[in-house]
Amino acid sequence: MIAKNEERFLDGCLTSVAGLVDEVIVVDTGSTDRTVEIARSHGARVVGYAWNEDFAAARNAGLAYARGTHILVLDADERLGPGAREGLAAARADRELLLGSLPLHNAASLDATLLEVVTGAKRLGGPVFVPRFFPNRPELRFTRRVHETLTVGFNRLHARGEGLSKGVAAPIIHYGDVPALRQDLGKDVRNERLLRRALDEDPADGELAGYLVVQLLKVGRIDEARAVGERSLGPFLRAVDTRPAGHLPLNTIRLGYALSFAQVETGAPEAALDTARAAAARALHEHPNLVFAEAHALDRLERLADAKLRYERCLALDGQVFAQPVLPGLTNDLARLRLADVALRQGRPSDALALTDQVGGGFRFKATLLAAEAHLAAGDPARAMERLAPLVDLPQLPPDFHALAHSALAALGQDAGELRLLAQRAEPTRWLERRRAALV
């Protein structure tokens, strides 16, 4: 592993592999806390490494010291979960295995137990598979300074018939994606800087471009995200189409859905639809992120019947495990919310209401507004107000709330002029659904 100032997590990580591995190598990149002391207390060999903003180089520095037959790569904020011992033993005995991918479960909170995360009770999204186990061969070394990969060496060996990529039933529990922690550590700022450097070094790397587009979307730089994505998409798709036989396929999912979303949000739904479909046609398997991206573009194009079918397909994919992370809600609550919106716009308010009642989690607020809108469309302003009333004391209500409440109260013969003015004075970007501005 690579580590720097990981005293908070390191003991738990190394405890989880105690008795399972023959040696532990920690590449320390300049810790000023107790990281080195903790590593040595577990019998680890600590390798000092001057950080040069290159994760691949740092990982390879550690691999140079490994004496075992196989390598397991972990980060300090990860732990092996239940069943890992048996899964890794089976993988080590598998003579065909050249690259093993382990299921990684992102913890939703720092106090979540391993079992709570693995079972999904306190997990962010579903598990994803990450390549972390491989035979100790000199050809298998990392490349790329960020989001480092073993695929170059794997492709050479696999093309010669020297092994396969397989799943390994050894869960990894990851605590480093807990949102508050990630923000405190400044990981997103660091990763954006490294992604730009890596793309300067290899502009044709569409997988890295996908990571950068996602990062730019997260911080609201949508125009820039679209520019980066469109600059990378064509060369990347050509690289995918000319990939030599026997090589691991390139991942088109991340760049495809992220660029498609950016194109929709910047007023180019036709381009977004083309992007989602081009990426899906080259993906190794059907993925909810691309299915939803296609539905989203169709939705903005007012092709509601087609959008409905794609949102329903997202629901059908719920519960499946994918190597690429599925964005929150795409196979359940968010897909239902969008289906409810489509139903309302198609003149089916009762269907919309049935769907909004099934929406929970972080999408419940938007579902409540949509339910109120459906009641208004069905000619029942009293029920609309019943839906809206519990929201009245929430801070920073969007103009959608004021517009819907104004319409309901006006229909009931009550004065709602103040609500009307609040909605009319709102900035256009604050509306959740611009069509509601017509209510005032």
C-alpha positions in Angstrom: 0.0 0.0 0.0 0.9 3.7 -0.3 0.3 5.7 2.8 0.7 9.3 4.1 -0.6 10.4 7.5 -3.0 7.5 7.8 -2.8 6.9 11.5 -6.6 7.1 11.7 -7.1 4.0 9.5 -3.9 2.1 9.2 -4.2 -0.1 12.3 -7.7 -1.3 11.2 -6.4 -2.1 7.7 -3.4 -4.1 8.8 -5.4 -5.9 11.5 -7.8 -7.1 8.8 -4.9 -8.8 6.9 -3.1 -10.2 9.9 -2.4 -13.9 9.5 -3.6 -13.8 5.9 -0.6 -12.3 4.1 3.1 -13.3 4.4 4.5 -9.8 4.3 3.3 -6.2 4.4 5.0 -3.4 2.4 4.0 0.2 3.2 5.3 2.9 0.8 5.3 6.0 3.0 5.3 9.2 1.0 6.2 11.6 3.8 4.0 11.0 6.9 4.3 13.4 9.8 2.0 11.4 12.1 2.3 7.9 13.6 1.8 6.1 10.3 5.3 4.7 10.2 5.2 3.6 13.8 1.9 1.8 13.4 3.1 0.1 10.2 6.2 -1.2 11.9 4.2 -2.4 15.0 2.4 -4.8 12.5 5.7 -6.0 11.2 5.5 -4.1 8.0 8.4 -3.2 5.9 8.3 0.6 5.4 9.7 2.0 2.2 10.3 5.7 2.1 9.3 7.4 -1.2 9.6 11.0 -2.2 6.1 11.9 -3.5 6.2 13.0 -7.1 2.5 13.2 -7.9 2.5 9.7 -9.5 0.5 7.0 -7.9 1.7 4.3 -10.4 5.4 5.1 -9.6 4.8 4.9 -5.9 3.0 1.6 -6.1 5.7 0.1 -8.4 8.3 1.2 -5.8 6.6 -1.0 -3.3 6.2 -3.9 -5.7 10.0 -4.0 -6.2 10.3 -5.2 -2.6 7.6 -7.9 -2.7 8.9 -11.5 -2.3 5.6 -13.4 -2.2 4.0 -15.3 -5.1 1.0 -12.9 -5.3 0.2 -9.3 -4.6 -2.8 -7.9 -2.8 -3.1 -4.1 -3.1 -5.0 -2.2 -0.4 -5.2 1.4 0.7 -5.0 2.4 4.4 -8.7 3.4 4.5 -9.7 -0.1 3.4 -10.2 -3.3 5.2 -10.8 -6.9 4.1 -14.3 -8.0 4.9 -16.0 -11.3 5.8 -15.0 -14.3 3.6 -11.9 -12.7 2.3 -9.6 -15.4 3.6 -11.4 -18.1 1.7 -11.8 -16.0 -1.4 -8.1 -15.1 -1.6 -7.0 -18.6 -0.9 -9.1 -19.9 -3.9 -7.7 -17.1 -6.1 -4.1 -17.9 -5.1 -4.6 -21.5 -6.1 -6.1 -20.6 -9.5 -3.3 -21.1 -12.0 -5.4 -19.3 -14.7 -5.8 -16.1 -12.7 -3.7 -13.2 -14.0 -5.7 -10.3 -12.7 -8.2 -10.6 -9.9 -11.0 -8.1 -9.2 -12.4 -7.8 -5.7 -15.8 -6.4 -4.7 -15.3 -3.0 -3.1 -18.0 -1.6 -0.8 -18.0 2.1 0.1 -19.0 2.8 3.7 -21.7 5.4 4.2 -20.3 6.5 7.6 -17.0 6.1 9.5 -18.8 4.2 12.3 -20.3 1.5 10.0 -19.3 -2.0 10.8 -17.9 -4.3 8.1 -21.1 -6.4 8.1 -23.3 -3.3 7.9 -21.4 -2.1 4.8 -21.2 -5.5 3.1 -25.0 -6.1 3.5 -25.8 -2.7 2.2 -27.3 -1.3 5.4 -24.6 1.4 5.6 -23.2 1.4 2.1 -22.9 4.1 -0.6 -24.4 2.6 -3.7 -23.7 -1.0 -4.7 -20.4 -2.9 -4.7 -18.0 -2.4 -7.6 -15.1 -4.7 -8.7 -11.6 -3.4 -8.5 -8.4 -5.2 -9.8 -6.3 -5.7 -6.7 -4.9 -9.2 -6.7 -2.3 -10.6 -9.2 0.7 -12.9 -9.4 4.0 -11.3 -8.6 5.4 -11.0 -12.1 7.7 -8.2 -13.3 5.5 -7.6 -16.3 2.6 -6.6 -14.1 3.4 -3.0 -13.1 1.2 0.1 -12.8 0.9 2.9 -15.3 -0.8 6.3 -15.2 -0.1 8.8 -12.4 -3.7 8.8 -11.2 -6.3 6.0 -11.4 -3.4 3.8 -12.0 -3.9 0.6 -13.9 -2.3 -2.8 -14.6 -3.9 -3.3 -18.0 -0.7 -2.6 -20.1 1.1 -5.6 -18.6 -2.0 -7.7 -18.4 -2.7 -7.2 -22.1 0.7 -8.3 -23.1 0.5 -11.5 -21.1 -3.1 -12.3 -21.8 -2.5 -11.8 -25.6 0.1 -14.6 -25.2 -2.4 -16.8 -23.5 -0.8 -16.5 -20.1 -3.8 -15.9 -17.9 -7.3 -14.5 -17.4 -9.1 -11.7 -15.6 -11.4 -13.0 -13.0 -13.5 -12.0 -10.0 -12.3 -12.8 -6.5 -14.8 -13.4 -3.6 -12.9 -11.3 -1.1 -14.8 -8.1 -0.1 -13.0 -4.8 0.5 -14.6 -2.3 2.8 -13.6 1.3 1.9 -14.1 4.2 4.4 -12.4 6.9 2.3 -15.5 7.9 0.3 -17.5 9.0 3.3 -18.4 12.5 1.9 -17.4 14.6 4.8 -14.0 12.9 5.1 -13.3 13.2 1.4 -14.0 16.9 1.5 -11.8 17.4 4.5 -8.9 15.7 2.9 -9.1 17.7 -0.3 -9.0 14.6 -2.5 -11.1 16.1 -5.3 -8.8 19.1 -5.7 -5.7 16.8 -5.8 -7.3 14.4 -8.3 -8.3 17.2 -10.6 -4.7 18.5 -10.7 -3.3 15.0 -11.4 -6.0 14.2 -14.0 -5.0 17.3 -16.0 -1.3 16.4 -15.8 -2.1 12.8 -16.9 -4.3 13.9 -19.8 -1.6 16.3 -20.9 0.7 13.3 -21.1 -1.8 11.1 -22.9 -4.6 13.2 -24.5 -6.2 10.0 -26.0 -6.9 8.4 -22.6 -10.7 8.6 -22.6 -10.9 6.8 -19.4 -9.0 9.6 -17.6 -11.1 12.1 -19.5 -14.2 10.5 -18.0 -12.8 10.9 -14.5 -12.1 14.6 -15.2 -15.5 15.3 -16.7 -17.2 13.7 -13.6 -15.0 15.9 -11.3 -15.9 19.0 -13.2 -19.6 18.2 -13.0 -19.4 17.7 -9.3 -18.2 21.3 -8.8 -20.6 22.8 -11.2 -18.2 23.6 -14.1 -20.6 22.2 -16.7 -19.4 24.1 -19.7 -15.8 23.1 -19.1 -16.9 19.5 -18.5 -18.6 19.4 -21.9 -15.6 20.9 -23.6 -13.2 18.3 -22.1 -15.5 15.5 -22.9 -16.2 16.4 -26.5 -12.5 17.0 -27.1 -11.8 13.4 -25.9 -14.7 11.4 -27.1 -13.9 11.0 -30.8 -10.3 9.9 -30.4 -11.3 7.6 -27.5 -14.0 5.9 -29.5 -11.5 5.3 -32.3 -9.1 3.8 -29.8 -11.9 1.5 -28.6 -12.8 0.4 -32.1 -9.2 -0.4 -33.0 -8.3 -2.2 -29.7 -6.2 -5.3 -30.4 -7.8 -8.7 -29.9 -7.0 -10.1 -26.5 -6.7 -6.8 -24.7 -8.9 -5.7 -21.9 -11.7 -3.5 -23.3 -11.5 0.2 -22.7 -14.3 1.5 -20.4 -16.6 3.9 -22.2 -19.2 4.1 -19.5 -17.8 7.0 -17.4 -17.0 9.4 -20.2 -20.3 8.4 -22.0 -22.7 9.2 -19.2 -20.8 12.2 -17.8 -20.5 13.9 -21.2 -24.1 13.1 -22.0 -25.3 14.8 -18.8 -23.1 17.8 -19.5 -24.5 18.1 -23.0 -28.1 17.9 -21.7 -27.5 20.6 -19.1 -25.9 22.9 -21.7 -28.8 22.7 -24.1 -27.6 19.9 -26.5 -29.9 16.9 -25.9 -29.5 15.5 -29.4 -25.7 15.4 -28.9 -26.3 13.9 -25.5 -28.4 11.1 -27.0 -25.7 10.4 -29.6 -23.0 10.3 -26.9 -24.9 7.9 -24.6 -25.7 5.5 -27.5 -22.2 5.6 -28.9 -20.7 4.8 -25.5 -23.4 2.1 -24.8 -22.7 0.4 -28.2 -19.0 0.0 -27.2 -19.5 -0.9 -23.5 -18.7 -4.4 -22.4 -22.2 -4.8 -20.8 -25.4 -2.8 -20.4 -25.0 -0.3 -17.6 -27.6 1.8 -15.7 -25.6 5.0 -16.0 -25.7 4.9 -19.8 -29.3 3.7 -19.9 -30.3 6.7 -17.6 -28.2 9.1 -19.7 -30.1 8.0 -22.8 -33.5 8.3 -21.0 -32.5 11.8 -19.7 -31.7 13.0 -23.2 -34.9 11.6 -24.7 -36.8 13.2 -21.8 -35.3 16.7 -22.7 -36.2 16.1 -26.3 -39.8 15.5 -25.2 -39.7 12.0 -26.6 -41.6 10.9 -23.6 -42.7 7.4 -24.7 -39.1 6.4 -25.5 -37.8 8.0 -22.3 -40.4 6.1 -20.3 -39.1 2.8 -21.7 -35.5 3.6 -20.8 -36.4 4.7 -17.2 -38.3 1.5 -16.8 -35.2 -0.4 -18.0 -33.2 1.3 -15.3 -35.6 -0.1 -12.7 -35.2 -3.6 -14.2 -31.4 -3.4 -13.6 -31.8 -2.7 -9.9 -29.9 -5.2 -7.7 -27.3 -6.2 -10.2 -23.6 -5.8 -9.5 -21.5 -3.8 -12.0 -17.7 -3.2 -12.2 -18.4 0.6 -12.8 -20.2 2.3 -9.9 -23.9 3.0 -10.5 -24.9 6.6 -9.6 -27.2 6.9 -6.6 -30.9 6.3 -7.4 -30.6 5.5 -11.1 -32.1 2.0 -10.7 -34.7 2.9 -8.0 -35.8 6.2 -6.5 -34.5 8.7 -9.1 -35.8 6.5 -12.0 -39.2 6.4 -10.3 -39.2 10.1 -9.9 -38.4 10.7 -13.5 -41.1 8.2 -14.5 -43.6 10.1 -12.4 -42.6 13.3 -14.1 -43.1 11.7 -17.5 -46.5 10.4 -16.5 -47.6 13.8 -15.3 -46.5 15.5 -18.6 -48.3 12.7 -20.5 -51.6 13.7 -18.7 -51.6 10.7 -16.3 -51.6 12.4 -12.8 -52.9 9.3 -11.0 -49.9 7.2 -12.4 -47.6 10.0 -11.3 -49.0 10.0 -7.8 -48.6 6.2 -7.5 -44.9 6.5 -8.5 -44.1 9.5 -6.2 -45.4 7.5 -3.2 -42.7 4.9 -3.9 -39.9 7.5 -3.9 -37.7 7.8 -0.8 -34.3 8.8 0.4 -32.8 12.0 -0.9 -35.3 12.3 -3.7 -38.3 12.6 -1.3 -38.5 16.4 -1.4 -38.7 16.5 -5.2 -41.3 13.7 -5.1 -43.5 15.7 -2.7 -43.4 18.7 -5.0 -44.3 16.5 -8.0 -47.1 14.9 -6.1 -48.5 18.4 -5.3 -48.3 19.3 -9.0 -50.1 16.1 -9.9 -52.9 16.8 -7.4 -53.3 20.3 -9.1 -53.4 18.7 -12.5 -56.1 16.3 -11.2 -58.2 19.3 -10.0 -57.6 18.7 -6.2 -55.9 21.8 -4.8 -56.7 20.8 -1.2 -54.7 17.6 -1.5 -51.9 19.6 -3.1 -51.7 21.8 0.0 -51.7 18.8 2.3 -48.6 17.6 0.5 -46.9 21.0 0.6 -47.8 22.0 4.2 -45.1 19.8 5.9 -42.4 21.6 3.8 -43.3 25.1 4.8 -40.7 25.6 7.5 -37.8 24.1 5.5 -34.9 26.6 4.8 -34.2 27.9 1.3 -37.3 26.6 -0.4 -37.1 26.7 -4.2 -39.5 28.9 -6.2 -41.3 25.6 -7.3 -42.7 25.4 -3.8 -44.0 29.0 -3.8 -45.5 28.6 -7.3 -47.3 25.3 -6.4 -48.5 26.7 -3.1 -49.8 29.9 -4.8 -51.7 27.9 -7.3 -53.3 25.6 -4.7 -54.3 28.5 -2.4 -55.6 30.6 -5.3 -57.7 27.7 -6.5 -59.1 27.4 -3.0 -60.0 31.1 -3.0 -57.3 32.3 -0.7 -54.9 35.2 -1.1 -51.4 34.0 -2.1 -50.0 37.1 -3.6 -46.8 37.0 -1.5 -46.0 33.5 -2.6 -46.6 34.6 -6.2 -44.1 37.5 -5.8 -41.5 35.2 -4.2 -41.7 32.8 -7.2 -41.6 35.6 -9.8 -38.5 37.2 -8.2 -36.5 34.0 -8.1 -33.4 33.5 -10.2 -34.1 31.2 -13.2 -31.4 28.8 -12.1 -33.2 28.1 -8.8 -36.2 26.4 -10.4 -36.2 22.6 -10.1 -38.6 22.4 -13.1 -38.8 25.5 -15.3 -42.3 24.6 -16.4 -43.7 25.5 -13.0 -42.8 29.2 -13.6 -45.9 29.3 -15.8 -48.0 28.8 -12.7 -47.3 32.4 -11.7 
